[in-house]
């Protein structure tokens, strides 16, 4: 493995809502549970990529202390910003845990270990939508709002809405004044209460959370996908693909030290990416919301002789209860040549705010 790009979802957070038409969001914060989930993800990534005995060990990466030239971290700081930021810091604490090697010997021969037992301070880049749309491209975007409107008006949505009516009527007793219909999918509220409210958890009927998740998956999958790789429904993937593409190209260049990129974000880009690179054809269950602390890893691998080209391998970990599983992009039965991957995606990539403005109208 020459290098890896990881897209990670935030951990558990407090109750949260989004406008169903323009996806403007409410305030929320990460919970201690969410921080533990993200820390576990960081520890998992360390075992996978920074442990020399691992089959996926990144060749040449420093393992005792973080080399900040080799590692880059980008954090979405728009909707759910507090939750995403705290999740990213917890992930880094698991990825680069405290070590007494993070120390210095002074002129008087006194050894000083960094605070908290050798805590490793990893620089991060926060990505604010006000000046960089790469990690939150769907808000303040009229073309995307129109896409969502057309989705709600589609025959598929209306038929699914009719199918969901029975559940929504029953769920009304557990919504406490919230609108219960398919447009206002209840899963986020119901899932939060199930995790954090003991009384609610004891009273919620069996299968309700699974049914709520099913309808929410339909809703979000329809909003954040498109039949065309460069369609407006895939805008969440189209903008994050710019940094993914750029980082993979940097890793291939021997003169660039970058070997590991982490982009901590929310669930929306996952859905778009799964559609764009056709991972849903390999695993249809990906058509929905990934669990908290999920991760998509794109590994850059050097092929075996005589074909020593660079290849990409896609792995997905859906939350903390499972490990990585390998997925195949664009119907490839195995690893995909990097050059082909870039060729397939490059016309869909939105690489600047100016281009984003033109696309959004």
N, C-alpha and C positions, 0 to 999 in steps of 0.2 A: 504494500500500500504506500503510495507516494504522498497522499494527503486526503483530507476529508472535509466536506462541507456538511454541517448539521443544522437542520431547521428544527427548533424545539418549541413546544407549546408551553405556556405558563402552567403553574400548578393551581390547586384549588384556591378559590377566591370567595369573597363575600357576594351576597346577592347582587345581580347585575341585570340591566335591561338595555335593549337597543330599540330605537325607533324602527318600526317595521317597513318604513318607506325609504328612509335615507340612511339608516344604520348609524345615526348619531347615538352615542352611548352615555350611560350614567357613570357615576364615580363608583369605583370598587377598590378593594385592597386584597392582597394575598393573605391567606391564613397560615398559621403554623403548620397545618397539614399540607398546604400547598408548598411551603418551603421545604418540608421533609420530602415530598414527592420529587421536587426539582433537585434536591441534594442527592437523592437516590439515583436519579438520571445521570447526574454528573459523575457519581462513583462508578456507575455502569459504563459510561463512556471512557473513563480512565482505564478500567480493566480491559476494555475492548481495543483501545487505540494507543494507550500510553504504557502498556505493560509488555515488556519484551517477549514474554512467553506466549502472548496472544497471537493467533493466526492473522489477525487484522492489525497488528502493531504497525504504526507509521514509521517507516524506515528513516532513521536520522533525526527523529524528534527527541528533544531533551526530556528526560523522565524524572530526574531528581528535583529540579526546580522549573517553574514555567519560564520559557524563553519568550518574552513578549514580542519578539520579531517573528516567531513562528506561529503565534496564536493571535487571532483577531476576533473580537466579540462585538456584535451589533444588537441593540435592544430597541424594540418598538416602544415608542413613548407617546402613543396617541390614546385611543380608547383602551381601557384596562391598563393604562401605563404603569400605575403603581404596582399592580399585580405582576405585570411582566418584568418590571425592573427587579423587584424582590426575588422573583423566581430565577432570574438570570444570575443574581449574586449567589443564591443558594446552590444553583447548578455549578458555578465556578468553585464554590467551597468544596463540593464533592469531587470535582474534576482535578483541582489542585489543592489538596488538603494541607493543613499546617504541617510544617516539618522543621526540625531543629537545624536542618541544613540552610534554612533561610536566616543566616547569621553573618556577622562580621567580626573580625578580630581587630581591636584598636591598637594604637601604637604602644600602649602600656600592657599589651597582651591580654586585655580583658575581652572575653567573647560576649557579644550581645546578640541574643536571638530576638527576632521580630515579635511583636506582641501576639498574645493568644497562642503561644506555643509555636510560633513560626508561621503565622498567617501569611498567605501569599496574596499580594495585592495585584490584581490583573486589570489593566486598563480596559475600559469599555467605551463604546460609542453609542450614545443615545440618538435615536432617529426620530425627530419630531416632524409630524406631517406639515407643519407650517413652513418648513424649508427643505424637506426631503420626503417625497411620496413613496419611496421604495417599499416601506413596510406597512403603510396604510393608505392604499390608493382608492378605496371604494367610497370614502366619505367625501362630501362636497363635489360629487361627480355626477352631473345631470344625466349623462349617458347611462351610467350604472343605475341611477334611480329609475330611468325609463325602462331599463331591462327588468328590474324588479317589478315594476308596474305591469309590464307585459306578462311576466311569469304569473302574477296573481290573476290576470285576466285569461290565462290559457285554459283550454278545455281539460288538460291534465290536472291543473291545480283545482279547478272547480269539481272535477270528479273525485279527487282525493279529499277535498273538503267535505263532500257528502259522506264519504266513507268514514271520516273522522268525527262526524257529528255525534254519534252515540257515545264515544269516549269523552268528548268535550262536555256533553251534558252531565255525565257522571263525575267528571273532574271539577265541575263548578263548585262542589262542596269543599274542595281542597285548594281552591284558587283565591279565596278570601277577597272577593271583589274585583279580581283581575279578569280581563276579557278572556273568554274561553272560546277560541276558534282557531282554525289552522294558521291564519295569518299571525296571530299572537301565540305561537307555540309555547306551552307552559313548562317545557322540560327544564330550563335553567332554574326557574324558581323552585320547581318541585324537587329537583336534584339537590339544590342547596339546602332546602328544609329537611330532606331525608338524611343528609349528612350531619346537619348541625342542630336540628330541633328534635329532641327525644320524643316529645308528645306527638309531633307530626309523624315521625318515623313509625311509631307504634300504631297509628291510626290509618296510615295510607294503605289501601287495599293491595293485595298481591297483584302483580303484573302492571300496576298503574305506571310505575317509573319506566318499565320497558315500552309500554305503549306511548308514553309521552316522548321517549327518546326516538321511537320510530317516526312519529310525525314531525319532530324537530329535524331529524335527519333529512326527511323529504324536503322540508322547507329550506334549510340551509344549503343542501346539495343543489337545489334548483336555483337559488339566488347566486351562488358562487361558482357556477359552472356554465359552460357554453359548448355548443356543438363544434365550434371553430376554435382551434388552439389560440387564435388571436382575437377571439370574440370578447365583447365587453364584459360578459359574465365571468370571464377568467382574469379580470383585471388584477385581482389579488396575487395571482401567480405570475402574471406578465411583468409586474414591477419587481418582485423578489427574484425573478430569474436573472435580472441584470447583475446583481451581486453574486449570484451562484455561478453564472457563466464567467464573470470576470475573475472570480477566485480560483476556479478550476484552471483557467488559462494561466494565472499567476503561479499556481503550484507546478505546472508543467515546465515553467521557465527556471532553469538551474540557478540563474542569478537572483531570483527572488526567494527570500527565506520563508515565505508563508507556507504553512502546511496544514493548518487547522482553522476553520472558520465556524463560529457558532452564531446563528441568528435566532434570537429568542423573540417569539411573536405570539399571536393569537391563532385561533383555529382556522380562520378564513383562507389563508394561503395554502394550507394543506389540501383543502377540498379542490381548489383550482389546479394545483400542481398534479394531483392524482388524476384529474381529467386530462390536463394538457399533455402529459407524457404517457397517457394511456395505461396507468397502473391499475385503473379500475377494471380493465379487461382481464388483467391477471388475477385480481381479487375484487369482485363486485362489492364486498362488504365495506370497502373504503369510501363508498358514496354516502358520506355523512360526517358527523362531528367527531374528530379524534378525542380520545380521553385526555384528561389533564396530564401534563408532563410526558406527552408523546414526543417522538423524535423521528424525523426522516433524515437518514444519512446517505450522502452521495460520496462514495469512495472512488478516488482516482487510483487506478491500478495499472502497473506496467505489465504488458502481456508477456507470455513465455516465448522464448525463441522457437521458431524463426520469426514469429510475429510479435515484435517487441514494441508495438504501438501502445498508446495510452488508452485505457478502457475505463468506463464508469460502471459502477455497481450500485444499485439502489436497495436500501434496507429500511424497514419501518418497524418501529416499536410503539405499540398502542398502549401508552400508559405504563404504570409501574409493575403490572402483574405479568408481563411477558417480556421476552428478549427480542432481539432483532430477528426479523424474517426477511429473506431476500425476495425482491419483487422484480419483474421484468418490464422494462419500458418499451413502448412502441413495438410490442409483439416479439421482441428478441427473446430467444430461448436462453440466453446467457448474458454475459457482460456486453456492453455496447461500446463501440469505438467512440472516443471523445469527439472526434471530428464529425461523426454522424450526428451525435447528440446536439452539438452546437448548430449544425446545419438545419436540423429539424426545428429548433426553437428560435433561432435568431430573428426571424421575421415577426415573431410574436412579442419579443422583448420590448418593454418600455424602459429606456435607459436614462431619461432625464425628466425634470419637472416640466420643461417646455413641451416635450412629446406627450406627457400625461395630460397637460392642459388641452392639447389638440384632440386627443382621444376622447376626453370627457366632454368636450364641447362647451 
